Amino acid sequence: MSLTIRPAQIQDAATILHFINELAIYEKEPDAVKNTVQDIEKKLFGDDVRAHAVICEQGDEAIGFAVYFFNYSTWLGKYGLYLEDLYIAQDKRGAGAGKALMKHLAQLAVQKDCGRFEWVVLDWNKPAIDFYQSIGAEPQDEWIIYRLTGQALKDFAEQP
């Protein structure tokens, strides 16, 4: 059965949340998801949209998704496409859906004249690392990700 990739629509919000929860379980963080269907409807399909989603279907069944947004490289003077999440249902892996989603996003990056297509992967996720390297992606080992979140973010923002 053939794969299709289409832009997500507001009626996909529950499916997207389902995939987000499945991804959280896979990444060993099942209780970390605070997102809701209403949040997805507002943030991906509302008036002030800054992120986008695509759905991968096999026949009429949604089997995966990706969420992405555009950033800006000051060095390149070009936008970049940043992949926030990509997930394929476990029982649907191995049929090319992940590669199809990545290719779709790469084509979008080229169409939008992006200088980069980037994402992060957990260091223990060997299947994903092997997959990304198989499509020609290279790890950027010299960079360390830092994060402010929750109360630490609020505390810093409110410092005089």
Salt bridges, closest charged atoms under 4 A:
ASP12 OD2 - ARG6 NH1 2.74
ASP48 OD2 - ARG50 NH2 2.61
GLU57 OE2 - ARG6 NE 3.07
GLU61 OE1 - LYS92 NZ 3.48
ASP113 OD1 - LYS78 NZ 2.93
ASP130 OD1 - LYS126 NZ 3.00
